[in-house]
Amino acid sequence: MIDAILGPDDASLMLDSMTAVKDTSLPLDDRYLSSGKESNTRVTAFDNLELLVEQIDNASNLDVLKLWPPLLSMLSSPEAELRRYAAWVIGTAVQNNPKAQGHLLQYKGVKKLVEKLDDVYSVRTKVLYALGCQLNQFPAGVRQFSEVGGWKKLRTCIDKVDEGTECQRRVAFFLSNYLAEEGIQTTGLEENHFLEGFVNILEKETDPDLLEKVHPHDNDHLTQTIQAVNLLVSKRIDTTSPDTLSKLTHLLPKLKSQSPEALDNSQWTTLENSLSSL
């Protein structure tokens, strides 16, 4: 009677959503429905689940409801859109939620996400979102990430711009947050030459072929890249390549003129002084 009045509770809605996500008899999304026809779709079910796990208690209950295994299994779906949604839901669930971060760690979720860093572009962007949320302020997650070769796979994500720059933006944003933490391990950053990769990105910013691929996040992408470079240089991480440092020194006046808002005046000065002292 109470359910009839108030509707099902969130736990029931989460279970129902996952059941629908796994139901291969349902259409993938509304493109496969007749015009004007209303019906459940697997993407709609995933969208509903993502909204539910925005609440920390619901995200923490994924483990109690035994929903982590089926959620992680959807990263291997033959449908890219379902893989994308799986990563999206994972990221939302663990964002600012140490309890959910611990659950994902127990299920070897970091390894499964790292394996998807070479997926199609639309999936990679959400995998990077999920990894950024999982590794944020969570050293145990970073250790698992390092153990499964995550830094090397992450580095490859900033080299491809043929489909856009969202992946590079997310990597730069993640590294800026990571470098702001205390007591971090930087071996993976140095061994995989992240500074070189970011400087190469900045060098190509005026390339007409790249500019043709501009989308709404590109200004933010440049800002995030500059901020990541600033932190790498100021912390003396991966600063042993004379060629990379020479390129950055040459680019700096142009970057400062093009994107003055990327850093405040004191940060620009610190970056200039750091480069001159290397």
C-alpha positions as MATLAB code, in Angstrom:
seq = 'MIDAILGPDDASLMLDSMTAVKDTSLPLDDRYLSSGKESNTRVTAFDNLELLVEQIDNASNLDVLKLWPPLLSMLSSPEAELRRYAAWVIGTAVQNNPKAQGHLLQYKGVKKLVEKLDDVYSVRTKVLYALGCQLNQFPAGVRQFSEVGGWKKLRTCIDKVDEGTECQRRVAFFLSNYLAEEGIQTTGLEENHFLEGFVNILEKETDPDLLEKVHPHDNDHLTQTIQAVNLLVSKRIDTTSPDTLSKLTHLLPKLKSQSPEALDNSQWTTLENSLSSL';
ca = [
       0.000    0.000    0.000;
       2.801    2.405    0.938;
       4.687    1.540   -2.260;
       1.550    2.232   -4.257;
       1.302    5.692   -2.707;
       4.951    6.712   -2.518;
       6.349    4.611   -5.345;
       9.251    2.173   -5.118;
      12.288    3.087   -3.027;
      15.630    3.951   -4.602;
      17.087    0.487   -4.018;
      14.247   -1.082   -5.999;
      14.644    1.517   -8.745;
      18.374    0.784   -8.981;
      17.742   -2.966   -9.252;
      15.034   -2.419  -11.858;
      17.305   -0.117  -13.846;
      20.107   -2.677  -13.958;
      17.668   -5.406  -14.948;
      16.550   -3.262  -17.880;
      20.149   -2.407  -18.834;
      20.966   -6.117  -19.106;
      17.752   -6.991  -20.960;
      18.810   -7.586  -24.559;
      15.167   -7.826  -25.623;
      14.766   -4.097  -24.994;
      15.752   -1.596  -27.695;
      19.103    0.095  -27.179;
      17.676    3.623  -27.372;
      14.728    5.548  -28.791;
      16.150    5.469  -32.316;
      14.769    1.952  -32.523;
      11.241    2.903  -31.440;
       8.342    3.727  -33.719;
       7.543    7.445  -33.862;
       5.510    8.556  -30.856;
       5.816    5.206  -29.140;
       6.881    5.190  -25.490;
       8.903    2.286  -24.183;
      11.781    1.443  -21.915;
      15.192    1.383  -23.532;
      18.509    0.166  -22.168;
      20.051    3.631  -22.475;
      17.105    5.197  -20.614;
      17.578    2.640  -17.844;
      21.276    3.502  -17.618;
      20.421    7.202  -17.541;
      18.037    6.585  -14.653;
      20.704    4.623  -12.779;
      23.228    7.428  -13.258;
      20.770    9.905  -11.725;
      20.156    7.587   -8.783;
      23.839    7.106   -7.922;
      24.376   10.861   -7.815;
      23.161   10.448   -4.240;
      26.030    9.215   -2.074;
      23.908    6.727   -0.111;
      22.656    5.131   -3.314;
      26.173    4.927   -4.718;
      27.371    3.274   -1.525;
      24.517    0.768   -1.786;
      25.708   -0.526   -5.168;
      27.777   -3.045   -3.217;
      24.934   -4.077   -0.893;
      22.679   -4.589   -3.901;
      25.412   -6.586   -5.682;
      25.281   -4.218   -8.634;
      29.013   -3.655   -9.081;
      29.643   -6.921  -10.989;
      26.891   -6.366  -13.590;
      27.806   -2.686  -13.886;
      31.462   -3.501  -14.542;
      30.476   -6.241  -16.975;
      28.788   -3.615  -19.149;
      32.232   -2.161  -19.893;
      32.565   -5.187  -22.176;
      29.223   -4.729  -23.931;
      29.362   -4.945  -27.742;
      27.441   -1.643  -27.788;
      29.702    1.394  -27.418;
      26.862    3.462  -25.977;
      26.380    0.961  -23.141;
      30.127    0.896  -22.456;
      30.066    4.689  -22.352;
      27.177    4.729  -19.901;
      28.812    2.083  -17.721;
      31.907    4.265  -17.323;
      29.716    7.313  -16.715;
      27.739    5.607  -13.933;
      30.950    4.301  -12.354;
      32.449    7.789  -12.322;
      29.352    9.359  -10.800;
      29.134    6.638   -8.159;
      32.707    7.041   -6.894;
      32.920   10.824   -7.190;
      33.702   12.259   -3.733;
      32.652    8.932   -2.204;
      35.484    7.058   -0.426;
      33.195    4.151    0.423;
      32.271    3.578   -3.219;
      35.907    4.081   -4.246;
      36.810    1.242   -1.890;
      34.125   -0.990   -3.364;
      35.316   -0.368   -6.924;
      38.867   -1.147   -5.835;
      37.758   -4.486   -4.368;
      36.193   -5.455   -7.684;
      39.404   -4.603   -9.604;
      37.487   -1.836  -11.310;
      40.556    0.303  -11.968;
      42.072   -2.478  -14.089;
      38.845   -2.829  -16.067;
      38.724    0.918  -16.706;
      42.377    1.080  -17.754;
      41.714   -1.690  -20.279;
      39.141    0.612  -21.904;
      41.508    3.541  -22.432;
      42.005    2.373  -26.016;
      38.256    2.133  -26.698;
      36.462    4.420  -29.159;
      36.609    8.145  -28.455;
      33.133    8.508  -26.909;
      33.866    5.707  -24.442;
      37.391    6.911  -23.617;
      36.111   10.318  -22.510;
      33.832    8.725  -19.901;
      36.487    6.196  -18.845;
      38.808    9.136  -18.139;
      36.021   10.766  -16.143;
      35.569    7.579  -14.122;
      39.294    7.157  -13.489;
      39.638   10.793  -12.461;
      36.874   10.350   -9.892;
      38.219    7.006   -8.649;
      41.832    8.151   -8.205;
      41.047   11.527   -6.663;
      42.467   11.668   -3.122;
      42.622    7.844   -3.098;
      46.221    6.518   -2.921;
      45.132    2.863   -2.940;
      43.416    3.459   -6.264;
      46.516    5.157   -7.668;
      48.635    2.157   -6.624;
      46.314   -0.220   -8.478;
      46.331    2.150  -11.452;
      50.150    2.082  -11.518;
      50.317   -1.701  -11.118;
      48.144   -2.327  -14.183;
      50.072    0.034  -16.467;
      47.661    2.909  -16.176;
      50.183    5.712  -16.642;
      51.349    4.352  -19.993;
      47.773    3.973  -21.261;
      46.887    7.428  -19.937;
      49.813    8.946  -21.807;
      48.555    7.594  -25.132;
      45.256    9.422  -24.595;
      46.878   12.830  -25.116;
      48.489   11.992  -28.448;
      45.370   11.630  -30.605;
      43.440   14.731  -31.705;
      41.787   13.423  -34.845;
      38.430   13.076  -33.066;
      38.706   16.077  -30.737;
      40.527   17.207  -27.622;
      38.184   16.158  -24.829;
      40.465   13.287  -23.819;
      43.452   15.618  -23.545;
      41.387   18.044  -21.468;
      40.370   15.308  -19.053;
      43.936   14.003  -18.695;
      45.239   17.518  -17.998;
      42.463   18.153  -15.478;
      43.178   14.857  -13.707;
      46.918   15.539  -13.547;
      46.401   19.070  -12.234;
      44.319   17.680   -9.377;
      46.753   14.826   -8.782;
      49.808   17.109   -8.711;
      48.100   19.328   -6.124;
      48.008   16.421   -3.646;
      50.732   15.843   -1.068;
      53.102   12.871   -1.074;
      52.252   11.655   -4.575;
      54.297    9.228   -6.652;
      55.600   10.803   -9.877;
      57.553    7.923  -11.428;
      54.762    7.146  -13.891;
      54.643   10.774  -15.037;
      58.389   10.916  -15.591;
      58.761    7.533  -17.285;
      55.981    8.293  -19.750;
      57.038   11.880  -20.486;
      53.764   13.682  -19.847;
      55.417   17.096  -20.001;
      56.683   16.348  -23.506;
      53.188   15.301  -24.556;
      51.548   18.442  -23.210;
      54.179   20.716  -24.761;
      53.587   19.037  -28.125;
      49.871   19.768  -27.711;
      50.561   23.429  -26.974;
      52.858   23.623  -29.986;
      50.049   22.448  -32.255;
      47.404   24.846  -30.919;
      47.758   27.115  -33.963;
      47.673   24.243  -36.444;
      44.740   24.962  -38.836;
      43.919   21.254  -39.049;
      43.515   21.146  -35.274;
      41.529   24.362  -35.097;
      38.973   22.900  -37.508;
      38.141   20.362  -34.805;
      37.292   22.985  -32.174;
      34.334   22.164  -29.923;
      32.920   23.889  -26.817;
      35.540   22.487  -24.428;
      38.607   23.517  -26.430;
      39.268   26.796  -24.611;
      39.065   24.900  -21.352;
      41.329   22.262  -22.870;
      44.071   24.832  -23.478;
      43.694   26.248  -19.971;
      43.851   22.813  -18.362;
      46.927   21.894  -20.414;
      48.778   25.062  -19.404;
      47.917   24.479  -15.754;
      49.182   20.901  -15.896;
      52.413   22.055  -17.561;
      52.881   24.729  -14.904;
      52.615   22.161  -12.106;
      54.929   19.681  -13.820;
      57.604   22.328  -14.350;
      57.279   23.928  -10.913;
      57.607   20.512   -9.273;
      60.543   19.566  -11.546;
      58.729   16.511  -12.921;
      59.928   15.228  -16.317;
      62.058   18.323  -16.904;
      65.217   16.601  -18.185;
      64.604   16.969  -21.940;
      66.403   20.047  -23.351;
      64.258   19.909  -26.502;
      61.003   19.953  -24.533;
      62.164   22.794  -22.290;
      63.371   24.796  -25.301;
      60.008   24.385  -27.045;
      58.127   25.471  -23.930;
      60.352   28.497  -23.371;
      59.773   29.553  -26.994;
      55.997   29.022  -26.692;
      55.530   30.774  -23.369;
      55.117   34.400  -24.579;
      52.547   33.334  -27.156;
      50.638   31.190  -24.651;
      50.611   34.019  -22.134;
      49.254   36.389  -24.796;
      46.703   33.880  -26.116;
      45.419   32.563  -22.779;
      46.352   35.014  -20.020;
      43.541   33.719  -17.829;
      45.026   30.210  -17.676;
      47.332   31.263  -14.825;
      47.419   34.270  -12.524;
      50.308   36.737  -12.794;
      52.330   35.141  -10.023;
      51.959   31.694  -11.620;
      53.120   32.973  -15.010;
      56.132   34.552  -13.314;
      56.898   31.369  -11.388;
      56.685   29.319  -14.580;
      59.027   31.711  -16.395;
      61.509   31.661  -13.506;
      61.337   27.887  -13.197;
      62.124   27.444  -16.894;
      65.022   29.879  -16.760;
      66.523   27.992  -13.828;
      66.403   24.572  -15.484;
];
